[in-house]
């Protein structure tokens, strides 16, 4: 009973991450293990560190070797981290914002000479829902404004008619 490499890779991949593409702004929750002390008194603490930034690229497809490169700016210094998706230290990846980009790798953002930012063409469902709510509010406000305008116009027309009748 031999296990092929494809079967092994498929069995060990995590499937709980969202479909991450370049241009997305994500939060990566990573487990960090800290050890303090020396000799007999060694304490280990485990905590979760959040790294939020823009996904510059993805390598390895959806296999066991899949990685994403995430970049953020901290204290006016660009910081990049490469996260292997199938490592046990990654707790979860949360999609914050989905932006529209035209390239598979966003290396041109590293330079900083161009002030390049991904367009805000949002595609995530949460952002679409908030946009739809805003549209509904706008249409309701527009309807209320139109009703007020028509009432004011009718009021003005009635006053003009009264003034014309009063002159006769």
C-alpha positions as CSV (number, residue, x, y, z in Angstrom):
1,X,0.0,0.0,0.0
2,X,2.0,2.9,-1.3
3,X,0.9,6.5,-0.9
4,X,1.7,8.7,-3.8
5,X,3.0,12.3,-3.4
6,X,-0.2,13.8,-4.7
7,X,-2.3,11.9,-2.2
8,X,0.0,13.0,0.6
9,X,-0.1,16.6,-0.4
10,X,-3.8,16.6,-0.8
11,X,-4.3,15.0,2.6
12,X,-2.1,17.6,4.4
13,X,-3.5,20.8,2.9
14,X,-5.7,23.1,4.9
15,X,-9.0,24.0,3.3
16,X,-10.3,26.5,5.7
17,X,-8.7,29.6,4.2
18,X,-10.6,32.0,1.9
19,X,-9.6,32.3,-1.8
20,X,-6.7,34.8,-1.4
21,X,-5.7,36.8,-4.4
22,X,-3.2,39.7,-5.0
23,X,-4.7,43.0,-4.1
24,X,-6.7,41.7,-1.1
25,X,-6.1,43.3,2.3
26,X,-5.9,40.5,4.9
27,X,-5.3,39.8,8.5
28,X,-3.1,36.8,9.2
29,X,-3.4,35.3,12.7
30,X,0.0,33.6,13.5
31,X,0.9,31.6,16.6
32,X,4.1,32.8,18.2
33,X,5.8,30.7,20.9
34,X,8.0,32.7,23.3
35,X,10.5,31.1,25.8
36,X,11.8,32.9,28.8
37,X,14.4,31.9,31.3
38,X,17.4,29.8,31.3
39,X,18.5,26.5,32.9
40,X,15.9,24.8,34.9
41,X,13.3,27.7,34.8
42,X,12.1,27.8,31.2
43,X,8.7,29.2,30.6
44,X,7.0,29.0,27.2
45,X,4.1,31.2,26.3
46,X,2.0,31.0,23.2
47,X,0.2,34.0,21.8
48,X,-1.4,35.0,18.5
49,X,0.1,37.9,16.5
50,X,-2.0,39.7,13.8
51,X,-0.3,40.9,10.6
52,X,-2.5,43.0,8.5
53,X,-1.5,44.1,5.0
54,X,-1.8,44.0,1.3
55,X,-1.3,40.7,-0.5
56,X,1.4,41.2,-3.2
57,X,1.4,37.8,-4.7
58,X,0.7,34.1,-4.3
59,X,2.9,31.2,-5.2
60,X,2.4,27.4,-5.2
61,X,-1.2,27.5,-6.3
62,X,-3.5,25.6,-4.0
63,X,-1.0,22.8,-3.1
64,X,0.9,22.1,0.0
65,X,3.6,24.6,-0.9
66,X,1.3,27.5,-1.3
67,X,2.6,30.8,0.1
68,X,1.3,34.4,0.1
69,X,3.4,37.6,0.4
70,X,1.9,40.2,2.6
71,X,3.2,43.8,2.9
72,X,2.3,46.5,5.5
73,X,3.8,49.8,6.4
74,X,4.9,50.1,10.0
75,X,6.4,53.4,11.2
76,X,7.0,54.5,7.6
77,X,9.0,51.4,6.9
78,X,7.7,48.7,4.5
79,X,7.5,45.2,6.1
80,X,7.0,42.1,4.1
81,X,6.3,38.6,5.3
82,X,5.9,35.4,3.4
83,X,3.4,33.1,4.9
84,X,3.2,29.4,4.0
85,X,-0.5,28.6,4.0
86,X,-0.3,25.1,5.3
87,X,1.9,25.6,8.3
88,X,0.4,24.8,11.7
89,X,1.5,28.3,13.0
90,X,-1.1,30.0,10.9
91,X,-4.3,30.1,13.0
92,X,-6.6,31.8,10.4
93,X,-6.6,34.3,7.6
94,X,-9.4,36.9,7.6
95,X,-10.3,38.9,4.5
96,X,-10.6,42.6,5.3
97,X,-11.1,44.2,1.9
98,X,-11.0,43.0,-1.6
99,X,-9.6,45.4,-4.2
100,X,-9.4,45.2,-7.9
101,X,-5.9,44.8,-9.5
102,X,-4.8,44.0,-13.0
103,X,-1.6,42.0,-12.2
104,X,-0.8,38.7,-10.6
105,X,2.2,40.1,-8.7
106,X,2.2,43.6,-7.3
107,X,6.0,44.1,-7.0
108,X,5.7,47.7,-8.3
109,X,4.1,48.8,-5.0
110,X,7.5,48.0,-3.2
111,X,9.4,50.9,-4.9
112,X,7.4,53.7,-3.4
113,X,8.5,56.0,-6.2
114,X,5.0,55.7,-7.7
115,X,2.2,56.4,-5.4
116,X,0.4,53.2,-6.5
117,X,-2.6,51.9,-4.7
118,X,-5.0,49.3,-5.7
119,X,-8.4,50.6,-6.9
120,X,-11.3,50.4,-4.6
121,X,-13.3,48.1,-6.9
122,X,-14.6,46.0,-4.0
123,X,-15.6,42.5,-4.7
124,X,-16.2,41.0,-1.2
125,X,-19.7,40.2,-0.2
126,X,-19.6,42.2,3.0
127,X,-18.5,45.3,1.1
128,X,-21.2,44.8,-1.5
129,X,-23.9,44.5,1.2
130,X,-22.8,47.8,2.8
131,X,-22.8,49.5,-0.6
132,X,-26.4,48.2,-1.3
133,X,-27.5,49.6,2.1
134,X,-26.0,53.0,1.3
135,X,-27.7,53.0,-2.1
136,X,-31.1,52.2,-0.4
137,X,-30.5,55.0,2.0
138,X,-29.6,57.4,-0.8
139,X,-32.7,56.5,-2.8
140,X,-34.9,56.9,0.2
141,X,-33.4,60.3,0.9
142,X,-33.9,61.3,-2.7
143,X,-37.5,60.2,-2.6
144,X,-38.1,62.3,0.5
145,X,-36.4,65.3,-1.1
146,X,-38.5,64.9,-4.2
147,X,-41.7,64.8,-2.1
148,X,-40.6,67.9,-0.2
149,X,-39.8,69.7,-3.4
150,X,-43.2,68.8,-5.0
151,X,-45.0,69.9,-1.8
152,X,-43.1,73.2,-1.8
153,X,-43.8,73.7,-5.5
154,X,-47.5,73.1,-5.0
155,X,-47.5,75.5,-2.1
156,X,-45.8,78.1,-4.2
157,X,-48.2,77.6,-7.1
158,X,-51.2,77.8,-4.6
159,X,-49.8,81.1,-3.2
160,X,-49.4,82.5,-6.8
161,X,-52.9,81.5,-7.7
162,X,-54.2,83.1,-4.5
163,X,-52.3,86.3,-5.3
164,X,-53.7,86.3,-8.9
165,X,-57.2,85.8,-7.6
166,X,-56.8,88.5,-5.0
167,X,-55.8,91.0,-7.7
168,X,-58.9,90.3,-9.7
